[in-house]
């Protein structure tokens, strides 16, 4: 792993949940923005 030394600075028990939480937050933000700014996305979710 190229960036393996980061775990010498940040504990994996702290770093991994923060990383996965950030990824989830970005995904929800993108989906929310698409849902509010397009007409086809809400129709797709509505069936």
C-alpha positions as CSV (number, residue, x, y, z in Angstrom):
1,X,0.0,0.0,0.0
2,X,1.4,3.3,-1.1
3,X,0.0,5.4,1.8
4,X,0.4,2.8,4.5
5,X,2.5,5.0,6.8
6,X,-0.5,7.2,7.5
7,X,-1.6,4.6,10.0
8,X,1.5,5.4,12.0
9,X,0.1,8.9,12.6
10,X,-3.7,8.1,12.7
11,X,-5.1,5.0,14.4
12,X,-7.1,2.8,12.0
13,X,-9.9,2.7,14.6
14,X,-10.3,6.5,14.2
15,X,-9.2,7.0,10.6
16,X,-11.4,4.3,8.9
17,X,-14.7,5.5,10.4
18,X,-13.9,9.1,9.5
19,X,-12.9,8.1,6.0
20,X,-16.0,6.0,5.4
21,X,-18.2,8.6,7.0
22,X,-16.8,11.3,4.7
23,X,-17.5,9.1,1.7
24,X,-21.1,8.5,2.8
25,X,-21.6,12.2,3.5
26,X,-20.4,13.1,0.0
27,X,-22.6,10.4,-1.6
28,X,-25.7,11.7,0.3
29,X,-24.8,15.3,-0.7
30,X,-24.5,14.4,-4.3
31,X,-27.8,12.5,-4.4
32,X,-29.6,15.3,-2.5
33,X,-28.3,17.9,-5.0
34,X,-29.4,15.8,-8.0
35,X,-32.8,15.2,-6.4
36,X,-33.4,18.9,-5.9
37,X,-31.9,20.2,-9.2
38,X,-33.4,17.8,-11.8
39,X,-36.9,16.8,-12.7
40,X,-36.2,13.2,-13.9
41,X,-34.5,12.0,-10.7
42,X,-37.5,12.5,-8.4
43,X,-39.7,10.9,-11.1
44,X,-37.4,7.9,-11.2
45,X,-37.6,7.4,-7.5
46,X,-41.3,8.0,-7.5
47,X,-41.8,5.2,-10.1
